Amino acid sequence: MSKRDYAFWVKLASWSTMALVSLMILTKVWAWLTTGSAAMLGSLTDSLMDITATLMNFFVLRYALRPADDDHRFGHGKAESLAGLGQAAFIAGSGCLLAFHGVERLINPSTVSNTGIGIGVSVFAIVCTLAIVLVQNQVIKQTNSIAIKADSIHYKGDLILNASVILAMVLAYYGWLQADGFFAIAVAGYLLFNAWQVALESADHLMDKELPEEEKSQILSWVCSHEQVHGAHDLRTRQAGQIKFVQLHIELDDHLPLVQAHKVTDEIVAILTNKMSGQIDVLIHQDPVSVVLRSKNS
């Protein structure tokens, strides 16, 4: 996929998400002021967190899509991971504040008014969230963007979150006033769990964690499928934003001309480029097969 196509898809996800979440925030503010529900406040807090994260993603992705320059020879892809850490901190703070509010509601329960409005707004939010998830799933299929994946995790969980608001209001309507505070605390726990997951994934990319073992095995298989390659070793991988970095040594005949060795390397790069998803940056070192054998036997 070209950088232009990648930029189109991630911007489509960001713009559509911001438009739908803005609409949900307006309706949830009205519903919270009308009902006074702590669970609705939790849903509103989550939506505010979502749009903040989406806005952050939008601006960070614009920076991450910049090509490599003299100061950033490996590109700007790690900006996505830095944004993920920022999202995690914001999510965790929101979750803690909501948990305190939920505990206060458990200790001092209050009636929830206009439950019909709250339920209607939650149903509307579920419809909007489904639309967001469908768009994001399509974008992830096209780009495999980490930032959009992180965003999508939030919104898939929001489907459960909005359903819990409906349940809390129904239970409160039938007299279980503590349900409002209980579900607010449950939402806070969900937010904190999400924050931990996003932080872990962001840290993995910032710390140059290797690609999954299955993908590494597949890379070695593709490399060794070339008829002039006797083997491969010292595979190193990492990912920064949309770019996967692959470094390895290939084992070639001792007397293979340099021009031919260069051609073999170019053909391997072409194989990996065609087989692997997304953009890749490949660095290959050529070793004479006899040197590798002596090293193994010594």
N, C-alpha and C positions, 0 to 999 in steps of 0.2 A: 504494500500500500504506500502511495506517495505521501509526502508531508502535507500536500494540499488537501488530499482526501481525508487524512487523519484530522487536520484542523477543522474541516467542514463537519465531520461527525461529532467531535467533542464539543464544538460550539453549538451544534444543534441540540445536543443533550443539555448543555448549560442554559441556553436561552429558553427552551421549552420548560425545563424544570423551574427556573426562576419565575416564569409567568404563572404557572399553575400553583406554586407554593405561595406566591404573593396573594393570589385569590383566596387560598385556604386560610392564610393568616388573617385577612380582613374578616372572613366569616367567623373564625374562631375567637377573635377579639370580641366581636359582637355577641357570640354565644356565651363566652365566659362572663362578660359584664351583665348579661341577662340572667344567667343561671347561677353564677357564683360557685360553680363546680371546681373542686381542686383537680379532679381528673381532666376536666376540660383545660384548666390552666396547664396541666402537664402536657397535654396534646399541643397547646399553643406554644409552650416552651420548646417542645421538640421541633415544631415547624420553624420557629425563629432560629433554632440551631441549624436546621437543614438549609435555610436560605443563606445563612451566614457562611456555611461550609460550601454551598454551591457558588456563591459570589467569590469566595476565596479561590475555589477551583478554577473559576473562569479567568481570573487575572493571573493566577499562577500558571495555568496551562498556556496562556499567551506568551509568558516568559519561557516556559519549558520548551515550547515549539521553536524557539529561536535556533538557528543553525549554530554549529560550533564556531568559535572565534578564537583570536589569539590568546585571550585570557581564559577561555573555557574550551580546551581542545577536545574534550570528550562530550561536549554539548551541555545543555542546561536541564537535562531530564530529572536530576535529583531535586529540582525545585518542587516537583509533585510530592515527594516524600516529606520535605520540609513543611509543606502545606498540610499534609496528613497529621504531623505532630501537633501543629497549631489547632487543627480540628479536634484532635483528641483532648487537648487541654480545655478547649471551650466546652466540649460535650461533658467532660467530667465536672466542670464547675456548675453547669446547668443542672446536672443530675444531683449534685450535693444540695443545691438550693431547693430543688423540688422535693427532695427527701425530707428536709427540715419542715417544709410546708405540709407534706403529707402526715408527718408525725404529729404536727400541731392539730391537724384535722381529726386524727384518731383520738387525741386527748380531749379535744373540744369539738365534737361533731356538730354540723349545722345542716339545716334542710337545704335541698337543692330545688330551686324553683325553675319553672318553664322547662321541664325535662324534654318536652317534645321538640323544642328548638335545638337543644343540645344534641339530641339523637339525630335530627334532620341534618344538622351541620356535620356530624360525624359520618353519616352516610355519604354526604357530598364529598367529604375529605377522602373517603375510601375510593370513590370513583376517580377523583383527581390523581390520587396516589397510584392507582392501577395504570392510568395513562402514562404517568411518569416512568413507572417500572418497565412498561412495554417499550417506550422509546429508549430508555437506558440499556435494556437487554439487546436491542438491535445495535446500538452504538458499541457495546462491549464486544459483540460478535465481529464487528467490522474493525475495531481498533485494539481491543484487549487493554484499554487504558486503565491504569491502576487507580487514578483519581476518580474516574467514573464508576469503577467497581466499588470503591469505598462509599461513594454517594449512593449507589444502588443498594448497598447493604442497609443503609439507614431507612430508605423508603420501603423496602420489603418488610422490615420490622414495623414500619409505621402502619401497615395494614392491620397487624395484630394490635398495635397501640390504639388505633381509632375504634376497633371492635371492642377493646377493653373499656373505652370511655362509654360506649353504648351500654355495655353490661353494668358498669358502675352506676349509671343514671337510672337504669331500670331497677336495680336493687335498692337504690336510695329512695326511689319513688314508692317502693313497697315497704319502706320502713327501716331498712338496714343502712343507717346513716354513715356508719364507719366504712362502708364500701368505698365511698369517695376518697377517703384518706388512704385506704389500703391500696387502691389501684394507682394513686399518685406515687406511692412508695415503690410499687411494682414497676412503674414507668421509669422512675429514677434508677432502679437497679438495671433495667434494660439499657438506659443511657450510659451508665458506668461500664457495663459489659462491652458495649459498642466502642466506647473510648479506648478500652484496653486492647480490643482487636485492631482498631485503626492504628494505634500507637505501635503495636507489635509489627504490623505489616510495613509501616513507614520505617521503623528502625531496621528491619531486615534489608531494605533497599539502601538505606544510608550506610549500613555496615557491609555492603557488597556481599550479601548472602548468595550462595551458589543457586543456580537454577535447579528445579526438582531433579531427582536422580533419574526418573524415567526419561526426561528430556535430554539429560546428559548422555545416557546410554544410547538414545536415538541419534544424537549428534555423532558419537563415535562410530555407530553403525553406518551412517551416511558417508562419513569420511573414508572408512575402510572399504566401502563398496567400490571405490575407484580402483581400477585394475592395476595401476602402477604404485599403489600405496600398500606397503607390507604391514603397516600397523600405525597406531597413534597413541600418544601418551601425554602426561602433564596437561590434561584439559583443565582450564580455568574458565569460569563463567560468572557473570553478574548481570544485573539489569538496572538501568537508570531511566525512569520514565518509559518512553515507548521503545527505547533502544536496548537490545540484548548484546552484550559484549562476550565474544568467544575467543579464547586463546588456546592453542595447542601445538604440539610437535607432531610432524608426520615422518614416517620412516620410508626412505626411497633407496633405490639401487645406488651403490657406491659410485659408479661411473656414469650416472645419468647426467647429461649436459645441463649446465645451469639454465639455458634457455628452456629446455624441456621441463626441468624442475619448476621453473616459474610458471609454465603453462599448466602443469598439474595443479599447482597451488590455485591459480585462477579458476580452474574447473571445479575444484573443491569449494571455493568461495561461492561460485555460481550454484552449486548443488545445495549448499546450506541456505542461500538466499531464497531459492525456490521452495525448499521444504519447510523452513521455519516460519512461524507467523510473526508479523510485525517487521520492524526494521532491525537489522543486525550489523554489528561491526566485528569483523573477523581478522585476527592476527595469527599467522601460521609460520612456524619455524621448521625448516627442513633439516632432518638428520640422516646421515648415511646409515643404512641398516646394520652394517658391521660395527659401527661405533655403539649403537644401542645394544647389540648382542654382547659386546665386550663388557659394557657397563653392567648388564644383567648378570654376567658370569663372574665378575670380579667381587 
